[in-house]
Amino acid sequence: MTCSHLRQPRTPGRRTWFIPVGIGLLAALGLVLTACRRPENAADRGVRDQVLHRSLGAEIPEIDPQLATTLAESQVVSALFEGLLIPNPDGGQPLPGVAESWMVSPDGLIYTFRLRSNARWSDGSPLTADDFVSSFRRALSPELASGNANLFFPVRGANAYRQGEITDFSLVGFEAVSDQILTVSLESPCTFLPQLVTHWSWMPVPIAQIGRSGPVFERGSRWTRMDNVVSNGPFTLVEWVPNQAIRVRRNPNYWEAKTVRLNEIVFHAIDSVDAEERAFRAGQLHITEALPLGKIDTYRETGSAALRIEPFLSVYFYRLNVTHPALRDVRVRRALSLSIDRKRLVDTVLRGAQLPADSFTPRGIGNYLPPSAPPTNPERARRLLAEAGFPDGDGFPPLEILFNTSENHRLIAEAIQEMWRRELGISALLLNQELRVYLENRKMIDYEICRSGWVADYLDPMSFLGIMTTGNPNNQTGWSDPEYDRLILEAERETNRSARQELFQQAEQLLLADVPVIPIYHYSTIRLVDPRVKGWVAHPLDQHPYKFLHLEPLD
């Protein structure tokens, strides 16, 4: 490298000093090396100091395990808290967490968890089975209205308590037999309960601290904004600067603190994928949340070791507000779906990095083979729209496509907007909102068409199909079908694998035919990961427990 800025001409009239040649050469060489050395950036310092820098995408609304509903929120929650079991970083069976062991009764109805004697809260106080029971009571409180309460419904009485049908929590199937023994009694055998227990909604929360800063069993407590948040995971909260960063530090009271190698993690709020990519190139990040679609080919062509495209059990889809006058007619909903060319969208906009979705449930969950929706058929779509009273789109009102702020979401919406214009003659308006506002409007079904994504909470078709049942807080479409509800309930109780799969297939066929949701594509995770991040393994649910990660210089 030539550092030409060191070659300065001598100014006339300025006194010249003569320095012995050997000393002068050494001094000059030192100047050259100092000037040409790449300045140490945040990522370099992070490797030296074991401080991981990760982007979350946009600012997250919550780090309360029982109110968090997004994968981005779970990234911080999983650093701060730990449940009975934890995800296996290689995607295998769950690993022991706070529970050092567990066993199942012969009839499959009772799980007994033995908690570690050295499990502690970050303030040093013991973590007991009663803390879990109190936390589960809060998660199921009707007043809290947790968006993930349904993940407790296999437990005896949990759904009834959540719906207010019973008010005595002792009738729900959680019991603290002793400080270290917790039993969970089920409505019917649930073979995937260990997977379910790894979800962040099953993590304990510090009930006493919550009570000091607001209502315990209702929304409104600001306990996660306190200076000294009590948690029980590998890290503790140090700082939360809204719209900038969340910093967590290794928890000395964590039961396995000696094996945690990262000293800190800094979660950056960056709501632009372009800005994320620039920050990565500038050495400000070790891990991005996403990558601009237009940059995928560039990183592929250069063979960058940082590019990670990994399978991911999830679906990108559009929710339709079926209570909206223009969307009540199933023929309109079917027309919208049939006119989307998913393969073209994936090949041209997504750069071939995702899989076109012809089902709501992705393939790859056990032996389940989902049914396929009708393929793209613009001619049939036009006939359906005409039957609904809108030939060639005449008289059809413009519809808004709502999405959370992201260049990638906008590109996808623009492509679908053009397909509907070209094939159906209808107009769609694009509306982007920052994440917190977007999530609230989606929850209240205050939208017309809404960009959505769903990631499996556990490795079972129920994780996808269960959210569309009547009353499920994650339905968020206004759609309800008694036959669909019946099939899902039967599948939940069925223990024969083949019979259960058949029930799921029947239910998904109903869902695809009635089109309250339009599957667009099944995700792969596409991000940049600094090769100096060690322990990062492809995972079907994109779960990467931080206790297994560390930073290491390249050879």
TORZABA-996211 format. One record per residue (C-alpha): z, x, y; residue in three letters; residue number from 0. Coordinates in steps of 0.02 Angstrom, whole numbers. Layout:
c3:c1:c2:aa:i
Z:X:Y:ALA:NUM .
...
***
This chain:
c3:c1:c2:aa:i
0:0:0:MET:0 .
-45:62:173:THR:1 .
87:25:306:CYS:2 .
-25:52:457:SER:3 .
105:-9:580:HIS:4 .
197:157:558:LEU:5 .
50:256:627:ARG:6 .
90:251:812:GLN:7 .
-15:355:937:PRO:8 .
85:474:1045:ARG:9 .
105:414:1224:THR:10 .
38:537:1357:PRO:11 .
173:622:1460:GLY:12 .
309:585:1332:ARG:13 .
410:737:1274:ARG:14 .
365:795:1098:THR:15 .
505:852:980:TRP:16 .
468:974:840:PHE:17 .
559:944:677:ILE:18 .
560:1063:527:PRO:19 .
422:1011:408:VAL:20 .
530:978:253:GLY:21 .
653:868:346:ILE:22 .
514:778:437:GLY:23 .
423:735:276:LEU:24 .
581:668:195:LEU:25 .
623:564:347:ALA:26 .
446:496:359:ALA:27 .
446:454:174:LEU:28 .
610:360:195:GLY:29 .
537:260:337:LEU:30 .
384:215:235:VAL:31 .
486:159:84:LEU:32 .
605:57:192:THR:33 .
464:-29:285:ALA:34 .
357:-65:130:CYS:35 .
494:-128:14:ARG:36 .
485:-317:-7:ARG:37 .
632:-397:84:PRO:38 .
762:-471:-34:GLU:39 .
746:-659:-36:ASN:40 .
860:-800:-97:ALA:41 .
787:-798:-273:ALA:42 .
813:-608:-287:ASP:43 .
992:-621:-224:ARG:44 .
1018:-765:-345:GLY:45 .
970:-655:-493:VAL:46 .
1089:-521:-433:ARG:47 .
1232:-642:-399:ASP:48 .
1196:-774:-534:GLN:49 .
1157:-910:-405:VAL:50 .
1023:-1031:-464:LEU:51 .
915:-1116:-332:HIS:52 .
838:-1280:-389:ARG:53 .
745:-1417:-296:SER:54 .
793:-1598:-326:LEU:55 .
644:-1669:-233:GLY:56 .
710:-1790:-102:ALA:57 .
892:-1810:-49:GLU:58 .
987:-1902:-187:ILE:59 .
1095:-2054:-149:PRO:60 .
1235:-2028:-277:GLU:61 .
1333:-1903:-381:ILE:62 .
1449:-2037:-449:ASP:63 .
1408:-2038:-636:PRO:64 .
1428:-2227:-646:GLN:65 .
1317:-2266:-497:LEU:66 .
1182:-2132:-518:ALA:67 .
1021:-2205:-588:THR:68 .
889:-2070:-563:THR:69 .
849:-1911:-657:LEU:70 .
867:-1811:-496:ALA:71 .
1044:-1876:-473:GLU:72 .
1085:-1834:-653:SER:73 .
1040:-1651:-622:GLN:74 .
1190:-1633:-507:VAL:75 .
1303:-1752:-604:VAL:76 .
1278:-1653:-765:SER:77 .
1334:-1494:-678:ALA:78 .
1494:-1575:-614:LEU:79 .
1544:-1685:-760:PHE:80 .
1542:-1682:-949:GLU:81 .
1553:-1824:-1074:GLY:82 .
1614:-1834:-1252:LEU:83 .
1451:-1759:-1313:LEU:84 .
1316:-1661:-1223:ILE:85 .
1126:-1650:-1245:PRO:86 .
1063:-1515:-1360:ASN:87 .
955:-1398:-1254:PRO:88 .
823:-1388:-1391:ASP:89 .
812:-1577:-1411:GLY:90 .
908:-1585:-1575:GLY:91 .
1065:-1682:-1617:GLN:92 .
1198:-1693:-1480:PRO:93 .
1325:-1554:-1465:LEU:94 .
1514:-1569:-1444:PRO:95 .
1570:-1588:-1264:GLY:96 .
1745:-1645:-1218:VAL:97 .
1753:-1710:-1396:ALA:98 .
1767:-1564:-1517:GLU:99 .
1725:-1676:-1665:SER:100 .
1688:-1855:-1713:TRP:101 .
1670:-1963:-1867:MET:102 .
1600:-2133:-1911:VAL:103 .
1680:-2267:-2020:SER:104 .
1588:-2311:-2183:PRO:105 .
1527:-2476:-2109:ASP:106 .
1459:-2387:-1954:GLY:107 .
1564:-2493:-1836:LEU:108 .
1697:-2371:-1777:ILE:109 .
1671:-2198:-1701:TYR:110 .
1824:-2088:-1684:THR:111 .
1816:-1944:-1560:PHE:112 .
1943:-1802:-1558:ARG:113 .
1959:-1728:-1383:LEU:114 .
1991:-1545:-1350:ARG:115 .
2172:-1498:-1316:SER:116 .
2112:-1381:-1177:ASN:117 .
2003:-1509:-1088:ALA:118 .
2051:-1511:-904:ARG:119 .
2002:-1587:-738:TRP:120 .
1950:-1460:-607:SER:121 .
2122:-1476:-525:ASP:122 .
2202:-1414:-687:GLY:123 .
2273:-1580:-746:SER:124 .
2244:-1632:-929:PRO:125 .
2093:-1739:-972:LEU:126 .
2146:-1873:-1096:THR:127 .
2072:-2015:-1198:ALA:128 .
2149:-2137:-1074:ASP:129 .
2043:-2058:-935:ASP:130 .
1888:-2106:-1034:PHE:131 .
1949:-2284:-1065:VAL:132 .
1989:-2307:-879:SER:133 .
1819:-2237:-833:SER:134 .
1728:-2352:-954:PHE:135 .
1823:-2500:-882:ARG:136 .
1759:-2451:-709:ARG:137 .
1580:-2430:-772:ALA:138 .
1584:-2606:-845:LEU:139 .
1669:-2687:-696:SER:140 .
1562:-2833:-634:PRO:141 .
1610:-2786:-456:GLU:142 .
1544:-2608:-474:LEU:143 .
1378:-2675:-539:ALA:144 .
1330:-2509:-619:SER:145 .
1144:-2496:-650:GLY:146 .
1180:-2417:-819:ASN:147 .
1312:-2538:-884:ALA:148 .
1190:-2594:-1019:ASN:149 .
1210:-2424:-1103:LEU:150 .
1384:-2480:-1157:PHE:151 .
1327:-2646:-1230:PHE:152 .
1328:-2589:-1413:PRO:153 .
1518:-2578:-1392:VAL:154 .
1615:-2732:-1447:ARG:155 .
1646:-2848:-1299:GLY:156 .
1564:-2733:-1170:ALA:157 .
1426:-2855:-1122:ASN:158 .
1547:-3001:-1115:ALA:159 .
1662:-2903:-1000:TYR:160 .
1518:-2850:-890:ARG:161 .
1460:-3031:-874:GLN:162 .
1636:-3091:-833:GLY:163 .
1648:-3194:-993:GLU:164 .
1809:-3101:-1037:ILE:165 .
1927:-3021:-911:THR:166 .
2050:-2933:-1028:ASP:167 .
1981:-2757:-1053:PHE:168 .
2091:-2731:-1205:SER:169 .
1968:-2845:-1296:LEU:170 .
1829:-2718:-1267:VAL:171 .
1807:-2591:-1408:GLY:172 .
1882:-2438:-1324:PHE:173 .
2054:-2376:-1374:GLU:174 .
2152:-2221:-1328:ALA:175 .
2248:-2199:-1491:VAL:176 .
2331:-2043:-1420:SER:177 .
2295:-1917:-1283:ASP:178 .
2166:-1835:-1394:GLN:179 .
2100:-1977:-1502:ILE:180 .
1976:-2106:-1436:LEU:181 .
1900:-2242:-1542:THR:182 .
1742:-2340:-1501:VAL:183 .
1716:-2504:-1597:SER:184 .
1542:-2579:-1600:LEU:185 .
1468:-2754:-1609:GLU:186 .
1353:-2695:-1749:SER:187 .
1303:-2525:-1820:PRO:188 .
1215:-2418:-1690:CYS:189 .
1137:-2264:-1768:THR:190 .
1089:-2190:-1598:PHE:191 .
1263:-2203:-1521:LEU:192 .
1289:-2012:-1519:PRO:193 .
1128:-1998:-1416:GLN:194 .
1189:-2138:-1303:LEU:195 .
1356:-2052:-1273:VAL:196 .
1268:-1900:-1198:THR:197 .
1208:-2008:-1051:HIS:198 .
1292:-1971:-885:TRP:199 .
1360:-2149:-869:SER:200 .
1479:-2107:-1014:TRP:201 .
1557:-1963:-917:MET:202 .
1738:-1981:-858:PRO:203 .
1777:-2003:-674:VAL:204 .
1941:-1962:-582:PRO:205 .
2012:-2137:-561:ILE:206 .
2163:-2079:-459:ALA:207 .
2055:-1987:-332:GLN:208 .
1934:-2133:-318:ILE:209 .
2081:-2246:-278:GLY:210 .
2135:-2133:-136:ARG:211 .
1968:-2151:-46:SER:212 .
1920:-2332:-76:GLY:213 .
1910:-2470:-207:PRO:214 .
1913:-2409:-387:VAL:215 .
1818:-2549:-473:PHE:216 .
1701:-2592:-331:GLU:217 .
1568:-2503:-231:ARG:218 .
1623:-2429:-66:GLY:219 .
1731:-2281:-116:SER:220 .
1673:-2118:-37:ARG:221 .
1765:-2007:-159:TRP:222 .
1611:-1901:-194:THR:223 .
1606:-1853:-9:ARG:224 .
1783:-1783:-9:MET:225 .
1815:-1598:18:ASP:226 .
1891:-1571:-153:ASN:227 .
1803:-1683:-278:VAL:228 .
1890:-1679:-446:VAL:229 .
1771:-1662:-592:SER:230 .
1776:-1596:-770:ASN:231 .
1610:-1508:-799:GLY:232 .
1556:-1325:-793:PRO:233 .
1545:-1330:-602:PHE:234 .
1637:-1403:-454:THR:235 .
1569:-1469:-289:LEU:236 .
1581:-1344:-146:VAL:237 .
1467:-1417:-13:GLU:238 .
1353:-1565:18:TRP:239 .
1246:-1555:174:VAL:240 .
1143:-1717:181:PRO:241 .
955:-1692:172:ASN:242 .
979:-1506:147:GLN:243 .
1075:-1446:-4:ALA:244 .
1215:-1474:-128:ILE:245 .
1310:-1319:-184:ARG:246 .
1417:-1312:-342:VAL:247 .
1523:-1167:-406:ARG:248 .
1584:-1119:-579:ARG:249 .
1739:-1217:-629:ASN:250 .
1878:-1099:-688:PRO:251 .
1968:-1246:-772:ASN:252 .
1819:-1296:-880:TYR:253 .
1866:-1284:-1064:TRP:254 .
1724:-1160:-1098:GLU:255 .
1723:-1073:-929:ALA:256 .
1711:-899:-1006:LYS:257 .
1538:-934:-1076:THR:258 .
1464:-1005:-914:VAL:259 .
1358:-867:-839:ARG:260 .
1297:-945:-677:LEU:261 .
1418:-925:-532:ASN:262 .
1337:-1057:-421:GLU:263 .
1193:-1180:-415:ILE:264 .
1113:-1235:-252:VAL:265 .
1018:-1400:-265:PHE:266 .
893:-1412:-122:HIS:267 .
832:-1578:-51:ALA:268 .
645:-1556:-22:ILE:269 .
547:-1719:-15:ASP:270 .
376:-1635:-7:SER:271 .
298:-1560:-163:VAL:272 .
192:-1448:-52:ASP:273 .
349:-1383:34:ALA:274 .
429:-1355:-137:GLU:275 .
283:-1249:-194:GLU:276 .
286:-1148:-33:ARG:277 .
473:-1121:-49:ALA:278 .
448:-1058:-227:PHE:279 .
314:-934:-172:ARG:280 .
426:-878:-30:ALA:281 .
567:-839:-151:GLY:282 .
681:-980:-96:GLN:283 .
682:-1073:-264:LEU:284 .
696:-1030:-448:HIS:285 .
647:-1205:-507:ILE:286 .
542:-1340:-425:THR:287 .
555:-1524:-467:GLU:288 .
367:-1547:-465:ALA:289 .
203:-1463:-418:LEU:290 .
65:-1527:-303:PRO:291 .
-73:-1599:-411:LEU:292 .
-203:-1496:-318:GLY:293 .
-114:-1333:-364:LYS:294 .
-109:-1358:-553:ILE:295 .
-281:-1282:-584:ASP:296 .
-241:-1132:-474:THR:297 .
-85:-1087:-572:TYR:298 .
-177:-1117:-736:ARG:299 .
-321:-1004:-687:GLU:300 .
-207:-862:-636:THR:301 .
-108:-877:-798:GLY:302 .
55:-889:-702:SER:303 .
208:-874:-813:ALA:304 .
300:-989:-692:ALA:305 .
193:-1142:-731:LEU:306 .
280:-1258:-854:ARG:307 .
188:-1411:-921:ILE:308 .
301:-1486:-1053:GLU:309 .
305:-1651:-1152:PRO:310 .
419:-1782:-1078:PHE:311 .
467:-1952:-1151:LEU:312 .
437:-2058:-997:SER:313 .
315:-2177:-916:VAL:314 .
242:-2190:-741:TYR:315 .
209:-2374:-706:PHE:316 .
194:-2507:-573:TYR:317 .
321:-2647:-566:ARG:318 .
252:-2815:-512:LEU:319 .
362:-2940:-421:ASN:320 .
319:-3092:-528:VAL:321 .
408:-3207:-404:THR:322 .
281:-3163:-269:HIS:323 .
156:-3307:-243:PRO:324 .
4:-3198:-276:ALA:325 .
78:-3121:-433:LEU:326 .
151:-3273:-521:ARG:327 .
-14:-3303:-610:ASP:328 .
-26:-3195:-766:VAL:329 .
-216:-3192:-746:ARG:330 .
-196:-3098:-582:VAL:331 .
-75:-2974:-661:ARG:332 .
-193:-2945:-806:ARG:333 .
-340:-2921:-688:ALA:334 .
-244:-2788:-591:LEU:335 .
-205:-2694:-752:SER:336 .
-379:-2709:-829:LEU:337 .
-463:-2637:-674:SER:338 .
-367:-2473:-677:ILE:339 .
-463:-2331:-760:ASP:340 .
-315:-2229:-821:ARG:341 .
-418:-2091:-902:LYS:342 .
-516:-2061:-744:ARG:343 .
-355:-2060:-643:LEU:344 .
-276:-1932:-759:VAL:345 .
-431:-1821:-766:ASP:346 .
-472:-1819:-580:THR:347 .
-310:-1849:-485:VAL:348 .
-181:-1783:-608:LEU:349 .
-290:-1638:-663:ARG:350 .
-275:-1683:-847:GLY:351 .
-92:-1638:-855:ALA:352 .
-30:-1811:-908:GLN:353 .
-76:-1939:-1042:LEU:354 .
-158:-2107:-999:PRO:355 .
-37:-2247:-1046:ALA:356 .
-97:-2392:-1153:ASP:357 .
82:-2442:-1193:SER:358 .
248:-2449:-1103:PHE:359 .
341:-2348:-1235:THR:360 .
274:-2171:-1256:PRO:361 .
226:-2108:-1428:ARG:362 .
342:-1981:-1504:GLY:363 .
506:-2078:-1521:ILE:364 .
544:-2064:-1706:GLY:365 .
421:-2161:-1813:ASN:366 .
389:-2297:-1685:TYR:367 .
205:-2334:-1654:LEU:368 .
188:-2445:-1499:PRO:369 .
49:-2574:-1485:PRO:370 .
-94:-2540:-1365:SER:371 .
-134:-2642:-1210:ALA:372 .
-315:-2699:-1187:PRO:373 .
-423:-2553:-1125:PRO:374 .
-498:-2542:-951:THR:375 .
-620:-2686:-928:ASN:376 .
-671:-2721:-747:PRO:377 .
-790:-2861:-797:GLU:378 .
-653:-2957:-886:ARG:379 .
-535:-2920:-741:ALA:380 .
-658:-3001:-620:ARG:381 .
-674:-3155:-731:ARG:382 .
-485:-3174:-738:LEU:383 .
-469:-3157:-550:LEU:384 .
-605:-3289:-526:ALA:385 .
-515:-3406:-648:GLU:386 .
-358:-3383:-543:ALA:387 .
-455:-3446:-391:GLY:388 .
-510:-3281:-312:PHE:389 .
-693:-3247:-355:PRO:390 .
-741:-3072:-298:ASP:391 .
-569:-3062:-217:GLY:392 .
-609:-3199:-90:ASP:393 .
-449:-3270:-16:GLY:394 .
-336:-3147:-108:PHE:395 .
-197:-3086:8:PRO:396 .
-173:-2898:35:PRO:397 .
-35:-2828:-75:LEU:398 .
82:-2685:-31:GLU:399 .
106:-2540:-150:ILE:400 .
281:-2471:-118:LEU:401 .
321:-2291:-167:PHE:402 .
454:-2163:-124:ASN:403 .
390:-2027:-8:THR:404 .
287:-1901:-106:SER:405 .
112:-1831:-87:GLU:406 .
83:-1854:-274:ASN:407 .
134:-2038:-271:HIS:408 .
21:-2066:-122:ARG:409 .
-129:-1987:-209:LEU:410 .
-104:-2099:-360:ILE:411 .
-82:-2255:-252:ALA:412 .
-240:-2213:-154:GLU:413 .
-340:-2197:-315:ALA:414 .
-278:-2365:-380:ILE:415 .
-304:-2444:-209:GLN:416 .
-487:-2390:-217:GLU:417 .
-509:-2454:-396:MET:418 .
-445:-2626:-347:TRP:419 .
-557:-2628:-195:ARG:420 .
-711:-2575:-291:ARG:421 .
-687:-2678:-450:GLU:422 .
-598:-2834:-386:LEU:423 .
-637:-2841:-200:GLY:424 .
-454:-2849:-152:ILE:425 .
-355:-2747:-26:SER:426 .
-195:-2651:-55:ALA:427 .
-86:-2575:81:LEU:428 .
18:-2419:52:LEU:429 .
201:-2415:101:LEU:430 .
309:-2261:77:ASN:431 .
497:-2256:103:GLN:432 .
630:-2121:86:GLU:433 .
714:-2126:-83:LEU:434 .
875:-2215:-38:ARG:435 .
786:-2359:51:VAL:436 .
653:-2369:-85:TYR:437 .
784:-2383:-223:LEU:438 .
878:-2520:-131:GLU:439 .
720:-2623:-101:ASN:440 .
667:-2601:-282:ARG:441 .
838:-2656:-342:LYS:442 .
832:-2812:-231:MET:443 .
651:-2846:-287:ILE:444 .
604:-2838:-104:ASP:445 .
427:-2777:-136:TYR:446 .
259:-2838:-201:GLU:447 .
201:-2694:-310:ILE:448 .
315:-2546:-335:CYS:449 .
283:-2372:-404:ARG:450 .
411:-2335:-539:SER:451 .
453:-2209:-673:GLY:452 .
565:-2225:-824:TRP:453 .
636:-2084:-929:VAL:454 .
714:-2114:-1099:ALA:455 .
903:-2114:-1089:ASP:456 .
910:-2079:-1276:TYR:457 .
783:-2053:-1415:LEU:458 .
752:-2233:-1467:ASP:459 .
624:-2368:-1417:PRO:460 .
769:-2473:-1355:MET:461 .
786:-2353:-1209:SER:462 .
620:-2418:-1142:PHE:463 .
605:-2596:-1207:LEU:464 .
787:-2641:-1176:GLY:465 .
769:-2627:-987:ILE:466 .
649:-2774:-978:MET:467 .
769:-2903:-1050:THR:468 .
831:-3045:-942:THR:469 .
974:-2991:-830:GLY:470 .
955:-2805:-864:ASN:471 .
991:-2718:-698:PRO:472 .
841:-2604:-725:ASN:473 .
716:-2746:-750:ASN:474 .
690:-2768:-563:GLN:475 .
533:-2875:-578:THR:476 .
599:-3054:-587:GLY:477 .
519:-3069:-760:TRP:478 .
607:-3160:-901:SER:479 .
549:-3211:-1075:ASP:480 .
671:-3291:-1201:PRO:481 .
566:-3239:-1350:GLU:482 .
563:-3059:-1289:TYR:483 .
752:-3064:-1268:ASP:484 .
773:-3132:-1444:ARG:485 .
666:-2996:-1522:LEU:486 .
757:-2857:-1430:ILE:487 .
927:-2928:-1480:LEU:488 .
873:-2936:-1662:GLU:489 .
808:-2757:-1654:ALA:490 .
974:-2700:-1581:GLU:491 .
1066:-2773:-1731:ARG:492 .
940:-2728:-1866:GLU:493 .
985:-2579:-1976:THR:494 .
826:-2573:-2081:ASN:495 .
712:-2449:-1993:ARG:496 .
546:-2532:-2040:SER:497 .
605:-2706:-1992:ALA:498 .
674:-2639:-1829:ARG:499 .
509:-2555:-1785:GLN:500 .
416:-2717:-1818:GLU:501 .
531:-2812:-1700:LEU:502 .
500:-2682:-1565:PHE:503 .
312:-2695:-1588:GLN:504 .
316:-2884:-1571:GLN:505 .
421:-2872:-1413:ALA:506 .
310:-2740:-1334:GLU:507 .
155:-2843:-1373:GLN:508 .
232:-2986:-1272:LEU:509 .
273:-2868:-1129:LEU:510 .
97:-2798:-1123:LEU:511 .
19:-2971:-1129:ALA:512 .
124:-3043:-988:ASP:513 .
106:-2888:-875:VAL:514 .
265:-2884:-770:PRO:515 .
234:-2696:-775:VAL:516 .
73:-2596:-776:ILE:517 .
90:-2431:-873:PRO:518 .
-13:-2295:-787:ILE:519 .
22:-2134:-881:TYR:520 .
150:-2048:-989:HIS:521 .
225:-1897:-905:TYR:522 .
226:-1716:-941:SER:523 .
347:-1619:-833:THR:524 .
247:-1506:-717:ILE:525 .
348:-1381:-619:ARG:526 .
371:-1199:-578:LEU:527 .
512:-1102:-663:VAL:528 .
547:-922:-614:ASP:529 .
527:-815:-773:PRO:530 .
696:-739:-731:ARG:531 .
779:-905:-776:VAL:532 .
839:-884:-955:LYS:533 .
889:-1023:-1075:GLY:534 .
765:-1149:-1005:TRP:535 .
686:-1236:-1156:VAL:536 .
561:-1380:-1162:ALA:537 .
659:-1541:-1192:HIS:538 .
587:-1715:-1225:PRO:539 .
710:-1792:-1100:LEU:540 .
701:-1648:-975:ASP:541 .
884:-1607:-1003:GLN:542 .
937:-1427:-976:HIS:543 .
1127:-1406:-980:PRO:544 .
1172:-1275:-850:TYR:545 .
1306:-1197:-958:LYS:546 .
1164:-1123:-1062:PHE:547 .
1064:-1053:-915:LEU:548 .
1075:-884:-829:HIS:549 .
967:-768:-724:LEU:550 .
903:-600:-781:GLU:551 .
792:-468:-700:PRO:552 .
621:-445:-776:LEU:553 .
595:-289:-881:ASP:554 .
***
